[in-house]
């Protein structure tokens, strides 16, 4: 986390960006690698350099989300199998940390 960013701001930004990515993909499940790739493509976000000048990776994402009790699971998307996240697993964290839409 950048020194200029509070833990609360960091949490809100990460969860908000993940929520936006699920919305952009219009899906209820994403592989970890898809989330990492989408996060690092976001302009003006810290995800490309937050790890001491390096971009985030799947392990970093798992560690951050683990603090919310969110864990990756093995899943199948079309013909591919890998570790990833279900949108429903974020419902508690989204409800707690993100502002409600009017």
Secondary structure, DSSP 4 states (H G I P E B T S, - for coil): --TTS-HHHHHHHHHHHHHHHHHHHT-SEEEHHHHHHHHHT-TT-GGGTTBTTB---HHHHHHHHHTTT---EEEEETTEEEEEEEGGGGHHHHHHHSPPP-
